[in-house]
């Protein structure tokens, strides 16, 4: 029986990877501060020493600090300690075992030219600490010969970040979005979990991971709102105004370093520009994404609309 160590197995992505691995017959080691949904718990704090990976045949590294913290804040320091220093500790402990390292499309350079992003797109100029620390962490993983997966906007059952933040932005039946409608890649957590387990046999390197086709932003958001029973109309905030508001919010948040800004330049960038991942490199390995946003909506009992 294959033994798979999943770091961050008590978190959103890691819990799905651990559960899928167990469902496929693997022995699972849930490595992290808290037990995962299956298997045996191996305590590890990514900010301290290396984890005990004894007995593991494969390591899937999902543990990460996420968010959009204020520059120079304690949260940013924690993010570097986990996403960069924790990666170094994990790779040390892996000691030659195959590693699948979950990164993010946030590592890609912002700006134009993202209508079909391949893995050769520049990795630089990230707009927040999350993107910068994931880029630094994945550089260590790539240098060590790991398979690095770059999903974008992961959603699904148990999502504590993307959808809750979206729903929280609805005010008096209105959701303001920056700029015009655009095409966006999203990644169902089930697709990411499947890729994590499939990637054990892939050639080392970076691979984009996303749903089978990109979504029109506004219709995707309407689908999510309906699936959660939220009645709201979408309004569009002119992009220059959205950028100005984000810059102001980031400046004001420096006075409260323990709280994330309500709006950031990163959030505006991710919602206001077409960002479509080319997943042909992963597909060339035989992987295919199966889940879609419509499946997510049906699982919640909501009415999905065509993309």
Rosetta silent file (secondary structure, phi, psi, omega in degrees, C-alpha in Angstrom):
SEQUENCE: XXXXXXXXXXXXXXXXXXXXXXXXXXXXXXXXXXXXXXXXXXXXXXXXXXXXXXXXXXXXXXXXXXXXXXXXXXXXXXXXXXXXXXXXXXXXXXXXXXXXXXXXXXXXXXXXXXXXXXXXXXXXXXXXXXXXXXXXXXXXXXXXXXXXXXXXXXXXXXXXXXXXXXXXXXXXXXXXXXXXXXXXXXXXXXXXXXXXXXXXXXXXXXXXXXXXXXXXXXXXXXXXXXXXXXXXXXXXXXXXXXXXXXXXXXXXXXXXXXXXXXXXXXXXXXXXXXXXXXXXXXXXXXXXXXXXXXXXXXXXXXXXXXX
SCORE:     score description
SCORE:     0.000 S_00000001
   1 L     0.000  134.293  177.971    0.000    0.000    0.000 S_00000001
   2 L   -74.155  136.528  175.829    1.281    3.449   -0.902 S_00000001
   3 E  -107.887  122.809 -176.911    1.749    5.843    2.003 S_00000001
   4 E  -115.452  123.111  174.471    1.084    9.500    1.182 S_00000001
   5 E   -92.460  125.348  179.460    2.029   12.336    3.529 S_00000001
   6 E  -117.285  112.702  176.153   -0.234   15.368    3.088 S_00000001
   7 E   -81.210  149.584 -177.478    0.860   18.559    4.818 S_00000001
   8 L    67.122   30.254 -173.887   -1.872   20.975    5.804 S_00000001
   9 L   -71.991  -10.517  174.876   -4.362   18.089    5.772 S_00000001
  10 L   -89.527   -6.549 -179.558   -6.664   19.867    8.226 S_00000001
  11 L   -89.344 -174.982 -174.785   -7.028   22.790    5.812 S_00000001
  12 H   -61.108  -64.235 -177.331   -9.241   23.313    2.794 S_00000001
  13 H   -69.350  -44.400 -177.483   -7.134   21.883   -0.026 S_00000001
  14 H   -61.208  -36.742  179.933   -5.174   19.439    2.095 S_00000001
  15 H   -65.758  -35.889  177.687   -8.289   17.837    3.569 S_00000001
  16 H   -69.965  -39.323  177.676   -9.626   17.108    0.085 S_00000001
  17 H   -63.687  -46.669 -178.872   -6.291   15.620   -1.002 S_00000001
  18 H   -61.442  -45.226 -178.644   -6.110   13.428    2.116 S_00000001
  19 H   -64.649  -40.396  179.686   -9.708   12.207    1.752 S_00000001
  20 H   -68.159  -39.621  178.688   -9.257   11.397   -1.936 S_00000001
  21 H   -61.092  -43.886  178.573   -5.989    9.578   -1.276 S_00000001
  22 H   -64.920  -40.105  179.728   -7.677    7.424    1.367 S_00000001
  23 H   -63.653  -27.055  179.164  -10.640    6.758   -0.930 S_00000001
  24 L   -91.906    8.591  171.840   -8.187    5.484   -3.548 S_00000001
  25 L    96.613    7.880 -179.750   -6.654    3.045   -1.100 S_00000001
  26 L   -84.601  154.039  168.485   -3.599    4.905    0.163 S_00000001
  27 E   -85.754  127.290 -171.014   -2.364    5.000    3.733 S_00000001
  28 E  -113.775  130.818  170.866   -2.462    8.706    4.658 S_00000001
  29 E  -104.658  116.379 -179.804   -0.249   10.672    7.027 S_00000001
  30 E   -93.693  103.982 -171.101   -1.897   13.994    7.875 S_00000001
  31 E   -99.420  118.344  179.490    1.024   16.277    8.647 S_00000001
  32 E   165.022 -172.034 -177.116    0.275   19.537   10.419 S_00000001
  33 L   -72.406  -29.387 -178.342   -0.818   21.257   13.600 S_00000001
  34 L  -125.161  156.362  177.995   -4.241   19.560   13.652 S_00000001
  35 L   -63.767  151.946  175.204   -5.461   16.104   12.585 S_00000001
  36 L   -91.558 -172.683 -175.470   -6.842   15.678    9.087 S_00000001
  37 L   -76.690  -16.117 -176.840  -10.091   13.982    8.049 S_00000001
  38 L  -144.912  174.824  169.183   -8.529   10.518    7.635 S_00000001
  39 L    68.147 -160.218 -175.958   -5.385    8.567    8.415 S_00000001
  40 E  -105.081  136.824 -179.672   -2.793    9.176   11.115 S_00000001
  41 E   -83.956  128.215  172.933   -1.884   12.596   12.474 S_00000001
  42 E  -114.354  104.186 -176.529    1.786   13.590   12.373 S_00000001
  43 E   -60.201  135.227  176.209    2.179   16.839   14.375 S_00000001
  44 L  -160.400  133.262  172.106    4.158   19.574   12.610 S_00000001
  45 L  -108.523  116.005 -175.621    4.403   23.324   12.844 S_00000001
  46 L   -62.429  -17.075  178.706    5.748   24.701    9.561 S_00000001
  47 L   -86.873   -2.053 -178.598    7.340   27.586   11.470 S_00000001
  48 L  -112.593 -129.159 -175.594    9.520   25.225   13.515 S_00000001
  49 L   -84.514 -175.545  179.329   11.608   22.202   12.553 S_00000001
  50 L   -72.306  152.428  179.315   11.230   19.659    9.727 S_00000001
  51 L   -79.129  162.018  174.666    8.328   17.178    9.858 S_00000001
  52 L   -89.035  107.134 -178.280    8.656   13.460   10.494 S_00000001
  53 L  -106.521   21.411 -178.290    7.949   11.855    7.111 S_00000001
  54 L   -56.733  129.918  177.997    9.089    8.358    8.049 S_00000001
  55 L    91.504  -11.466 -177.542    7.301    5.747    5.975 S_00000001
  56 L   -77.315  135.478  174.612    5.979    8.149    3.359 S_00000001
  57 L   -93.800  -25.307 -177.572    6.339    7.172   -0.303 S_00000001
  58 E  -144.582  142.689  176.556    4.996   10.515   -1.613 S_00000001
  59 E  -118.840  125.219  173.446    4.688   13.976   -0.079 S_00000001
  60 E  -111.779  114.114 -173.257    1.935   16.398   -1.114 S_00000001
  61 E   -98.508  101.059  178.411    2.666   19.812    0.369 S_00000001
  62 L  -106.232  -15.053 -176.908   -0.544   21.804    0.813 S_00000001
  63 L   -59.943  131.220 -179.343    0.339   23.627    4.045 S_00000001
  64 L  -163.271  152.411  168.549    0.413   27.377    3.474 S_00000001
  65 L   -95.237  127.670 -175.884   -0.359   30.707    5.051 S_00000001
  66 L  -119.904  165.423  178.323   -2.905   32.535    2.906 S_00000001
  67 L   133.005 -170.300 -177.740   -4.410   36.006    2.802 S_00000001
  68 L  -136.621   65.746 -170.902   -3.602   39.540    1.710 S_00000001
  69 L   -73.760  162.836  176.719   -1.771   41.057    4.707 S_00000001
  70 L   -68.975  134.314  176.753   -0.489   44.573    5.161 S_00000001
  71 L   -55.227  134.048  179.552    3.183   44.933    4.092 S_00000001
  72 L    82.607    1.813 -177.410    5.465   44.786    7.102 S_00000001
  73 L   -83.114  163.011  173.581    2.766   43.284    9.329 S_00000001
  74 H   -57.003  -34.767  179.912    3.163   40.261   11.638 S_00000001
  75 H   -64.263  -36.447  177.664    0.899   38.341    9.250 S_00000001
  76 H   -67.346  -39.189  177.997    3.324   38.955    6.403 S_00000001
  77 H   -63.646  -40.923  176.944    6.202   37.680    8.542 S_00000001
  78 H   -63.493  -39.770 -179.989    4.215   34.551    9.376 S_00000001
  79 H   -61.150  -41.852  177.694    3.456   34.051    5.705 S_00000001
  80 H   -68.419  -40.804 -179.827    7.150   34.046    4.839 S_00000001
  81 H   -61.188  -37.020 -178.361    7.981   31.747    7.752 S_00000001
  82 H   -83.991  -51.156 -170.551    5.394   29.203    6.569 S_00000001
  83 H   -77.834  -25.701 -179.244    5.468   29.500    2.785 S_00000001
  84 H  -108.264  -60.991 -178.234    9.219   29.906    2.316 S_00000001
  85 H   -64.978  -37.725  177.906   11.055   28.720    5.423 S_00000001
  86 H   -64.423  -34.661  176.035    8.501   25.948    5.971 S_00000001
  87 H   -63.836  -43.116  179.040    9.070   24.762    2.419 S_00000001
  88 H   -60.254  -41.293  178.976   12.808   24.522    3.048 S_00000001
  89 H   -66.239  -41.051  179.633   12.151   22.418    6.148 S_00000001
  90 H   -63.071  -44.856 -179.274    9.707   20.198    4.262 S_00000001
  91 H   -65.764  -35.260  175.823   12.151   19.597    1.407 S_00000001
  92 H   -62.018  -44.091 -178.005   14.891   18.757    3.890 S_00000001
  93 H   -71.043  -30.391 -177.369   12.657   16.166    5.521 S_00000001
  94 H   -63.184  -33.915  170.648   11.509   14.722    2.198 S_00000001
  95 L    47.075   54.807  175.418   15.062   13.504    1.613 S_00000001
  96 L    92.246   -9.830  176.222   14.689   12.306   -1.963 S_00000001
  97 L   -69.456  150.466  174.716   11.023   11.315   -1.795 S_00000001
  98 E   -64.623  137.279 -178.205    8.836   12.612   -4.651 S_00000001
  99 E  -124.979  130.632  168.809    7.167   15.897   -3.681 S_00000001
 100 E  -107.290  118.213 -173.067    4.079   17.538   -5.168 S_00000001
 101 E  -110.706  119.875 -177.788    4.110   21.179   -4.059 S_00000001
 102 E   -85.425  111.935  178.851    0.878   23.174   -4.304 S_00000001
 103 L  -101.445 -140.883 -177.160    1.659   26.698   -5.460 S_00000001
 104 L  -163.035  148.351  173.495   -0.680   29.304   -6.965 S_00000001
 105 H   -68.302   -6.861  176.070   -1.263   31.214  -10.176 S_00000001
 106 H   -65.823  -12.002  179.129   -0.705   34.281   -7.976 S_00000001
 107 H   -74.146  -19.846 -174.995    3.002   33.853   -8.716 S_00000001
 108 L   -72.172  147.456  179.749    2.505   35.072  -12.305 S_00000001
 109 L   -61.869  136.095  176.696    3.368   38.643  -13.231 S_00000001
 110 L   -73.419  179.095  178.484    0.346   40.970  -13.304 S_00000001
 111 L   102.620 -168.286 -177.559   -0.582   43.154  -16.235 S_00000001
 112 L   -71.805  174.144  175.979   -1.640   42.380  -19.810 S_00000001
 113 L    82.564   26.738 -178.972   -0.956   39.179  -21.706 S_00000001
 114 L  -113.964   24.390  179.383   -2.818   36.784  -19.433 S_00000001
 115 L   -77.183  -16.100  174.809   -5.461   35.569  -21.860 S_00000001
 116 L  -155.745   82.426 -174.187   -3.599   32.250  -22.202 S_00000001
 117 E   -82.017  121.221  170.212   -0.992   31.841  -19.488 S_00000001
 118 L   -96.233  172.529  179.997    1.486   29.027  -19.959 S_00000001
 119 L   -67.231   -9.962  178.070    3.948   27.917  -17.319 S_00000001
 120 L   -90.194   -1.026  176.346    6.583   30.051  -19.086 S_00000001
 121 L   -59.184  143.360 -177.584    4.753   33.285  -18.210 S_00000001
 122 L   -56.024  138.295  174.450    7.051   35.541  -16.119 S_00000001
 123 L  -107.599   93.542 -177.990    7.061   34.888  -12.378 S_00000001
 124 L  -170.970  168.540  172.255    7.743   38.336  -10.938 S_00000001
 125 L    63.860   28.054 -178.375    6.147   41.567   -9.740 S_00000001
 126 L   -59.828  145.851 -172.136    3.573   39.921   -7.486 S_00000001
 127 L   -89.960   -6.222  177.775    1.164   42.408   -5.927 S_00000001
 128 L  -148.672  173.486 -176.101    0.993   40.944   -2.429 S_00000001
 129 H   -65.281  -33.430  179.535    2.901   38.919    0.136 S_00000001
 130 H   -61.063  -50.273  179.344    1.035   35.734   -0.699 S_00000001
 131 H   -61.259  -41.822 -179.070    2.153   35.823   -4.325 S_00000001
 132 H   -66.107  -44.174 -177.618    5.709   36.752   -3.390 S_00000001
 133 H   -73.289  -32.493  175.355    6.095   34.034   -0.749 S_00000001
 134 H   -67.719  -37.698  177.415    4.509   31.359   -2.932 S_00000001
 135 H   -63.768  -42.646 -179.937    6.917   32.315   -5.723 S_00000001
 136 H   -67.716  -39.668  179.284    9.884   32.068   -3.346 S_00000001
 137 H   -67.143  -42.430 -178.811    8.656   28.755   -1.937 S_00000001
 138 H   -69.978  -28.173  176.387    8.031   27.174   -5.310 S_00000001
 139 H   -61.896  -39.794  175.972   11.484   28.257   -6.496 S_00000001
 140 H   -64.508  -42.507 -178.619   12.936   26.116   -3.703 S_00000001
 141 H   -65.547  -42.930  179.292   10.649   23.233   -4.639 S_00000001
 142 H   -64.208  -39.981  179.348   11.520   23.415   -8.338 S_00000001
 143 H   -64.641  -26.176 -179.896   15.230   23.520   -7.547 S_00000001
 144 L   -89.096    1.028  177.662   14.756   20.354   -5.479 S_00000001
 145 L    86.557   23.379  179.782   13.083   18.529   -8.383 S_00000001
 146 L   -82.766  163.245  166.693    9.484   18.712   -7.168 S_00000001
 147 E   -90.597  124.776 -177.399    6.312   18.823   -9.233 S_00000001
 148 E  -111.945  125.031  179.510    4.753   22.257   -8.668 S_00000001
 149 E  -104.669  135.572 -178.670    1.041   22.809   -9.296 S_00000001
 150 E  -119.458   83.870  174.870   -0.334   26.298   -9.981 S_00000001
 151 E   -79.812  166.326  176.099   -4.117   26.405   -9.487 S_00000001
 152 L  -129.896  128.794  173.502   -6.106   29.631   -9.651 S_00000001
 153 L    51.687   68.593 -176.999   -8.944   30.697   -7.322 S_00000001
 154 E   -74.518  131.593 -179.196   -9.645   27.337   -5.689 S_00000001
 155 E  -134.927  166.098  176.751  -13.279   26.860   -4.638 S_00000001
 156 L   145.679 -174.139 -178.970  -15.445   24.027   -3.381 S_00000001
 157 L   -58.755  128.930 -179.506  -16.930   22.402   -0.276 S_00000001
 158 L    86.917    4.244 -179.916  -15.346   23.787    2.872 S_00000001
 159 L   -59.112  117.458  179.469  -13.846   26.840    1.140 S_00000001
 160 L   -96.979    1.115 -170.587  -12.952   29.298    3.935 S_00000001
 161 L  -122.331  -69.706 -166.594  -11.617   32.056    1.691 S_00000001
 162 H   -63.727  -61.588 -176.155  -12.847   32.725   -1.839 S_00000001
 163 H   -66.832  -43.776  177.173  -16.629   32.294   -1.675 S_00000001
 164 H   -57.596  -38.196  178.492  -17.061   33.627    1.889 S_00000001
 165 H   -67.050  -37.784  178.269  -15.209   36.808    0.942 S_00000001
 166 H   -62.939  -48.203 -178.345  -17.359   37.186   -2.139 S_00000001
 167 H   -63.977  -33.429 -178.882  -20.583   36.774   -0.184 S_00000001
 168 H   -70.594  -16.081 -178.618  -19.381   39.229    2.453 S_00000001
 169 L   -84.948   -6.321  179.132  -19.005   41.932   -0.209 S_00000001
 170 L   -74.932  125.702  179.692  -22.744   42.022   -0.938 S_00000001
 171 E  -129.091  120.460  177.261  -24.257   45.206    0.445 S_00000001
 172 L    51.476   43.215  177.353  -27.985   45.994    0.307 S_00000001
 173 L    75.508   15.921 -178.432  -28.490   43.568   -2.562 S_00000001
 174 E  -130.465  135.490  173.311  -25.561   44.954   -4.572 S_00000001
 175 E  -120.972  114.840  179.900  -22.137   43.490   -5.367 S_00000001
 176 E   -88.571  130.305  177.240  -19.685   45.944   -6.903 S_00000001
 177 E  -121.217  146.536 -177.873  -17.025   44.502   -9.213 S_00000001
 178 E   -79.620  129.243  173.015  -14.119   46.398  -10.758 S_00000001
 179 L    72.137 -166.913 -175.803  -14.244   47.080  -14.485 S_00000001
 180 L   -81.289  171.929  176.164  -15.936   45.159  -17.273 S_00000001
 181 L   -65.329  141.496 -178.140  -16.765   41.472  -17.517 S_00000001
 182 L  -139.893  169.124  174.531  -13.710   39.272  -18.203 S_00000001
 183 E   -93.075  135.800 -177.973  -12.771   35.614  -18.635 S_00000001
 184 E  -136.605  138.044  167.866  -11.279   33.892  -15.598 S_00000001
 185 L   -81.118  138.643  172.024   -9.895   30.463  -14.824 S_00000001
 186 L  -127.655  162.249 -178.499  -11.144   28.901  -11.593 S_00000001
 187 E  -132.470  113.303  173.223  -10.131   25.616   -9.995 S_00000001
 188 E   -65.071  137.491 -177.504  -12.519   23.242   -8.268 S_00000001
 189 H   -61.359  -28.689  176.837  -10.828   21.773   -5.204 S_00000001
 190 H   -65.828  -37.338  176.863  -11.769   18.302   -6.459 S_00000001
 191 H   -67.030  -40.122  178.764   -9.786   18.956   -9.657 S_00000001
 192 H   -65.294  -44.310 -179.770   -6.806   20.140   -7.637 S_00000001
 193 H   -60.382  -42.725  178.626   -6.932   17.104   -5.335 S_00000001
 194 H   -62.933  -40.890  179.016   -7.033   14.761   -8.323 S_00000001
 195 H   -64.730  -39.127 -179.563   -4.074   16.580   -9.886 S_00000001
 196 H   -59.098  -40.630 -178.623   -2.086   16.333   -6.643 S_00000001
 197 H   -80.951  -32.745  178.005   -2.377   12.553   -6.640 S_00000001
 198 H   -69.699  -30.632 -170.488   -1.945   12.156  -10.396 S_00000001
 199 H   -73.957   -6.848 -179.371    1.191   14.326  -10.416 S_00000001
 200 H   -56.578  -29.652 -177.165    3.292   11.850   -8.471 S_00000001
 201 H  -102.796    5.768 -179.062    4.430   10.358  -11.782 S_00000001
 202 L   -80.281  158.502  175.191    4.804   13.611  -13.731 S_00000001
 203 L   -65.923  143.182  177.295    8.119   15.056  -14.789 S_00000001
 204 L   -55.606  144.876 -179.796    9.459   17.642  -12.309 S_00000001
 205 E   142.315 -173.962 -177.260    8.436   21.192  -13.127 S_00000001
 206 E   -98.357  143.922 -179.942    5.491   23.586  -12.992 S_00000001
 207 E  -140.662  128.707  172.205    1.965   22.781  -14.165 S_00000001
 208 E   -73.521  143.727  177.826   -1.131   24.962  -14.376 S_00000001
 209 E  -133.091  126.787 -179.979   -4.289   23.419  -12.924 S_00000001
 210 L  -159.035  171.013  176.537   -7.806   24.729  -13.638 S_00000001
 211 L   -62.944  166.750 -173.334  -11.341   23.727  -14.550 S_00000001
 212 L   -57.337  -30.786 -178.838  -11.999   22.460  -18.104 S_00000001
 213 L  -147.157  152.349  177.351  -12.859   25.920  -19.460 S_00000001
 214 L   -70.855  165.219 -177.290  -12.673   29.518  -18.226 S_00000001
 215 E  -117.254  149.167  166.879  -15.764   31.321  -16.979 S_00000001
 216 E   -72.648  125.456 -172.800  -17.276   34.712  -17.698 S_00000001
 217 H   -51.075  -53.499 -173.073  -16.700   36.522  -14.425 S_00000001
 218 H   -64.568  -41.781 -179.606  -20.140   38.051  -13.931 S_00000001
 219 H   -70.082  -35.624  176.415  -22.085   34.892  -14.776 S_00000001
 220 H   -62.061  -43.202  179.857  -19.809   32.769  -12.572 S_00000001
 221 H   -67.859  -39.020  175.454  -20.437   35.092   -9.650 S_00000001
 222 H   -60.690  -39.478  178.259  -24.174   35.060  -10.296 S_00000001
 223 H   -60.875  -44.630  179.510  -24.031   31.264  -10.237 S_00000001
 224 H   -65.332  -44.253  179.727  -22.291   31.297   -6.870 S_00000001
 225 H   -60.200  -46.158  179.390  -24.703   33.845   -5.416 S_00000001
 226 H   -63.487  -40.779 -178.647  -27.738   31.846   -6.540 S_00000001
 227 H   -62.319  -29.136  178.975  -26.252   28.607   -5.251 S_00000001
 228 L   -97.196    9.111  176.558  -25.916   30.206   -1.812 S_00000001
 229 L    70.598   25.963 -179.046  -29.387   31.722   -1.920 S_00000001
 230 L  -101.741  121.277  177.630  -28.126   35.300   -2.109 S_00000001
 231 L   -94.190  114.845 -178.615  -30.195   37.715   -4.162 S_00000001
 232 L  -156.896  147.597  173.125  -27.979   40.490   -5.445 S_00000001
 233 E  -101.394  155.314 -178.636  -27.335   42.429   -8.609 S_00000001
 234 E   -98.200  126.927  174.030  -23.870   43.124   -9.951 S_00000001
 235 E  -111.582  155.050 -177.491  -22.682   46.687  -10.345 S_00000001
 236 E  -114.084  123.944  177.662  -19.479   47.752  -12.059 S_00000001
 237 E   -93.537  127.830  179.034  -17.031   50.150  -10.474 S_00000001
 238 L   -52.126  137.437 -173.590  -14.851   52.018  -12.990 S_00000001
 239 H   -58.311  -44.582  178.662  -11.396   50.468  -12.911 S_00000001
 240 H   -58.887  -38.575  179.321   -9.459   53.712  -12.164 S_00000001
 241 H   -67.627  -39.463  179.063  -11.767   54.348   -9.196 S_00000001
 242 H   -63.783  -41.487  179.271  -11.345   50.769   -7.957 S_00000001
 243 H   -65.431  -40.983  178.590   -7.563   51.070   -8.110 S_00000001
 244 H   -63.367  -43.325  179.332   -7.630   54.386   -6.238 S_00000001
 245 H   -63.545  -39.403  179.870   -9.888   52.908   -3.560 S_00000001
 246 H   -65.812  -43.587  178.488   -7.616   49.887   -3.187 S_00000001
 247 H   -61.100  -42.086  179.119   -4.505   52.033   -2.807 S_00000001
 248 H   -65.651  -41.923  179.933   -6.258   54.151   -0.180 S_00000001
 249 H   -63.582  -39.600  178.128   -7.481   51.086    1.694 S_00000001
 250 H   -65.604  -39.557  179.571   -3.981   49.611    1.778 S_00000001
 251 H   -65.343  -43.398  179.914   -2.532   52.891    3.084 S_00000001
 252 H   -66.385  -32.998 -177.334   -5.148   53.163    5.841 S_00000001
 253 H   -70.120  -15.807  176.064   -4.624   49.549    6.860 S_00000001
 254 L   -64.476  -20.218  176.634   -1.029   50.291    7.794 S_00000001
 255 L   -78.552  -15.182  178.933   -2.557   51.895   10.897 S_00000001
 256 L  -130.671   74.318 -171.004   -4.084   48.491   11.776 S_00000001
 257 L   -64.708  -13.327 -179.898   -1.351   45.982   10.895 S_00000001
 258 L   -91.765   -1.277 -179.789   -3.253   43.025   12.370 S_00000001
 259 L  -118.450  141.870  176.773   -6.214   43.448    9.993 S_00000001
 260 L   -76.799  146.110  176.612   -6.305   42.836    6.241 S_00000001
 261 L   -61.368  144.817  178.326   -7.364   45.744    4.010 S_00000001
 262 L   -68.206  -21.133  178.048  -11.015   45.529    2.872 S_00000001
 263 L  -147.295  138.580 -178.910   -9.831   46.080   -0.716 S_00000001
 264 L  -133.494  162.014  176.439   -6.389   45.585   -2.261 S_00000001
 265 H   -62.875  -33.415  177.670   -4.668   46.138   -5.588 S_00000001
 266 H   -63.326  -46.505 -179.896   -4.247   42.371   -5.847 S_00000001
 267 H   -61.557  -42.163  178.335   -7.989   41.767   -5.491 S_00000001
 268 H   -62.602  -45.374 -179.674   -8.744   44.404   -8.126 S_00000001
 269 H   -59.828  -42.485 -175.379   -6.169   42.906  -10.493 S_00000001
 270 H   -70.970  -24.480 -178.295   -7.539   39.387  -10.086 S_00000001
 271 H   -99.230  -21.685 -170.508  -11.124   40.437  -10.798 S_00000001
 272 H  -100.008   -7.075 -176.449  -10.664   43.131  -13.430 S_00000001
 273 L  -127.026  144.180  174.104   -8.410   41.406  -15.972 S_00000001
 274 L   -60.490  127.221  176.945   -8.749   38.279  -18.061 S_00000001
 275 E  -136.844  102.256 -177.774   -6.652   35.525  -16.458 S_00000001
 276 L  -121.790  125.204  179.944   -6.882   32.176  -18.243 S_00000001
 277 E   -89.203  133.435  171.441   -4.530   29.296  -17.503 S_00000001
 278 L   -85.525  115.314 -176.135   -3.320   27.016  -20.276 S_00000001
 279 L  -103.446   17.803 -175.883   -3.463   23.508  -18.742 S_00000001
 280 H   -64.298  -28.684  178.813   -2.157   21.647  -21.798 S_00000001
 281 H   -65.834  -41.642  176.642    1.081   20.699  -20.026 S_00000001
 282 H   -68.580  -39.205  179.724   -0.865   18.832  -17.328 S_00000001
 283 H   -65.033  -30.663  177.516   -3.184   17.338  -19.937 S_00000001
 284 L   -66.158  -18.426  175.967   -0.161   16.026  -21.825 S_00000001
 285 L   -87.147    0.100  179.514    0.539   13.945  -18.706 S_00000001
 286 L    97.744    2.752 -179.404   -2.895   12.351  -19.084 S_00000001
 287 L   -85.456  143.032  174.718   -4.707   14.533  -16.524 S_00000001
 288 L  -137.963  131.636  174.978   -8.182   15.937  -17.225 S_00000001
 289 L   -74.057  136.677 -177.396  -10.249   18.245  -15.051 S_00000001
 290 L  -111.728  -36.529 -173.839  -13.721   16.841  -14.459 S_00000001
 291 L   -84.662  152.004  177.840  -15.485   19.194  -12.040 S_00000001
 292 L  -135.368  173.287  177.313  -17.023   22.560  -12.938 S_00000001
 293 H   -63.860  -31.643  176.798  -18.725   25.440  -11.215 S_00000001
 294 H   -62.452  -38.965  177.238  -22.063   23.974  -12.310 S_00000001
 295 H   -63.682  -40.501  178.146  -21.269   20.827  -10.316 S_00000001
 296 H   -60.515  -46.731 -179.460  -20.487   22.970   -7.278 S_00000001
 297 H   -63.637  -41.565  178.444  -23.803   24.792   -7.575 S_00000001
 298 H   -62.943  -36.673  179.107  -25.744   21.551   -7.986 S_00000001
 299 H   -64.306  -25.933  178.093  -24.044   20.162   -4.890 S_00000001
 300 L   -91.821   -3.223 -178.062  -25.424   23.092   -2.909 S_00000001
 301 L    82.753   11.825  179.853  -28.864   22.663   -4.421 S_00000001
 302 L   -90.315  165.601  178.927  -28.521   25.899   -6.366 S_00000001
 303 L   -93.534  115.044  178.949  -29.477   26.553   -9.968 S_00000001
 304 L   -87.012  148.175  176.000  -26.420   26.790  -12.176 S_00000001
 305 L  -109.902  155.841  177.752  -26.388   28.789  -15.358 S_00000001
 306 L   -63.885  150.226 -179.311  -24.388   28.010  -18.484 S_00000001
 307 L   -69.559    0.000    0.000  -20.968   29.628  -18.680 S_00000001
